[in-house]
Amino acid sequence: MNSRNVTKLPGIESPLKPAVSDTDRLVDELRRRIVNNQMPPGSRIRENELAEEFSVSRSRVRDAFGILEERGLIERIPNKGAVVMRLEADSFLELFDVREVLEGLMVRLATQNAEPEYWDGLIELFGDDLEKAVAENDFNAYMAAIAEFRQSCIDAAGSGTLRGLLDDIYDRVLSMTRRLMLVPGRASEGFRQHQEILQAMRSGDAERAEDLKRKNIRSARQWFLKYNDFLL
């Protein structure tokens, strides 16, 4: 049996923090704008305007563009410049398939590694208050709860490789996930599914937790297939 040794410990910070570079600062801000749909798919990103806004050189902007392009968030088109990546339905469906495997693995590892009480805070979060918020169409509260669930799981899973893969995918799908939440009934179903997942994790049933998480992703895929004409 795998040992369960993940606990929530007070943060310990080094007195010396690495300085955030201009490129990192620009990447973080552009990523935030893209995933929050402030820069929708197809939007043109102008190099000179960003250089002026952030008081950086155009070479720094180009460096940031290279990082964002590697993450699949933008593409650079000859004679047009950089634009926010527009995902086609086939590409999005492929990401659902990959997410099902990776997020199922994330939940299984997290369940195996964490003590049962590690999940108590999330179980409380996915309680009556959040259920009411979902019923009242407060999707920001629901998305914030999903983000906390994901972060807690990936921390407990303890795999840097898995974290990197999921971070890349999460950036690419977050904008569409927000839109999918607006489809009537999807958020309520997802909320109930996460309650079931958390109960399995709390009981230490890693196999059931993984199976439920994979079903959660498959159901989201089915909703996307049904409504993709309205989402893309």
N, C-alpha and C positions, 0 to 999 in steps of 0.2 A: 504494500500500500504506500502511496506517495505521502510524504510528510507534508503537514500543513503549517507553514511558518510565516505566512504573510500577515503582518499587522500594520495598523496605521500608526506611524511614529512621528513625533515632532520633526519638522524639517530642520536639517542641519546645513547651513550655508557656509561656503568658504568665504573668508574675509576678502579674498581677491576674486572679483568677477571679471571675466573677459569682456573687453569693450565690444559693444555692438557696432559693427561696421555700417557704413552708409548703404552698402549693398544689402546687408541683412535687414536693415530698417525698411528699405524700399520693398524688398521681397515680402516681408511680413504685412506691410500695409496693402500692397496690391493683392496679395492672397486674401486678406480680410475683405476687401471690396468685391473681389470676384465671388467668393463663396457666399457672401451675403447678398449677392445679386445687385449690388450697387453698380457693378460693371457687368451687364448681361452678356450672354453668349453673342458673339459677333461684333461686340463693341471694339472700336479701334482705340489703341493705346498709343498716344503720341509721345515720342521720345523727348522732344524739346520741351513740351509742357511739363512732363514729370521732372526733368532736370531743373526747371525753374521753380516748380512747386517745392521740391525737396532740397533745393540748393546744393545739388550734386552735379558732377560732370556727366556728360552724355555717355561716356564709357562705363560709368557706374550703372547707368540705366540699362545699357546693353548687357552688362554682367547679370543684372537682375532678370532681364528678359530670358537670358540663357537658362537660369535656374528654374524659372516658371515654365519654360518650354519643356524642360526635362521632366517636370512634374505633371505635364499634360494639361496645364491650365491655360496656356496661350499657344498660339502658333505664329511664326513669322513668315509672311507671304512676300515674295519678291515684288518690288514696285508698289507695295501697299503698306508694309510695316507689320507691326504686331497687332493681333486681334485676340480677343478672348475666345477660347476653344468652344466650338459648338458640338455637343455630343449628338451623334445620330442614334436612332433607336437600337440598331444592332450593337453598337458599342456599349450602350447603356445596359443592354441585356447581358452582354459578356461580363460587365462589372458585377451585376447581380450574382452571376454564377461563381465568380471568384470570391465575392464577399461571403457567399454561403459557406464556402469551405474555410476561409480564413477566420471569419467571425465565430463560426462553430468551434474551431480550434482554440480561439481566444477564450471562449467561455469554458471549454473543457479544462484547459490549463489553469485558468483562474480558479475554477472550482476545486481542482486537485491541490492547488498550492495554498489556498486561503483557509483560515479558521472560519467556522460557520458564522460567528458573530461579526466577521468582517462585512457581511452583507446587510446587517441590521439597518444601517443608515439609509441604504438604497431602498430597502423594503418600506421604510417609513416614507421616503421621498415619493415612491410610487403608491401612495395611499390615497385617502379620501380627498385631500386638498388638490392633488394633481388630477384626480378623476374629475373633480368639479371644474377645474381649469380647462381640461380637454372638452368637457361637455359644453363649456361656454366659449369654445373656439379660441382659447388662449394658447395658440400653437408655439409661441415663444417659450412659455413655461415648459411645454412638453419637449421641445427640441433641446432646451437647456438640461432637462432631466436625462434625455437620451445621451447627451454629450457626457454627463457625469457618470452614467452607467458605463459608457464605453471607456472612459479614462480609468475608472476603478478596475474594470476588467483587465485592461491592458497592463496596468501597474501590477496586478496580481499574477498575470500570466508570466511576467518576467522574461519575455523574449524581445530583445532589441530588434532582431530581424523582423518578427511579426509586427512590432510597433511601426517600423519604417514602412512596411508594405501597406498596412492599414491607413497610416497617415496620408500616404500618397493617394490611395483610393478615396478616402474620406473627403479630401480637398476637391476631388473631381466630381463627386456625386452630391455634395451638400446642397448646392443650389436646387438641384432637381428634387432632392428629398424634401426640402421645404415646400416645393410646389405640390408634391404628392400628398403632403399632410393636409392640404386644402381640399382634397377630394372628400366629400362627405362620407364619414364612417371609417376612413382609414386610420385616423389618429386613435379613435376609440378601440379599434381592433388591435393596433400596435401596443397600446397601453396595457390591455389585458394580457397580451402575449408576454410582455416584459414582466408583468406580475408573476406569471407562471414560471418563467425562466428563473427569476430571483428565488422563488420558493424551492425550485430544484437545486439551485446553487447553495441555498441555506441548509438544505438537508444533506449536502455533500454528494448528490447524485450527478456526477460529471457527465455520464453518458446521456442521461435524460436532458440535462441542461443544454448539451451540445445539440441534441436532436430538436429541442424546442427552438433554439436560436436559428437553426437551419430552416425550420418551418417558418419562422418569422420572416426571414429573408425571402423565402419562396413565395410567401403570401404577398409581400411587397412587390415582387416581380409580377405576380398575377394582376395586381391592381394597376401597375404601370402598363402592362399589355392592354388592359381594358380601356385605359384612359389616355394612352400616349398621344393620341391625336390632339388632345387638349393641353398636354404638358410640354410638348416639344415646340 
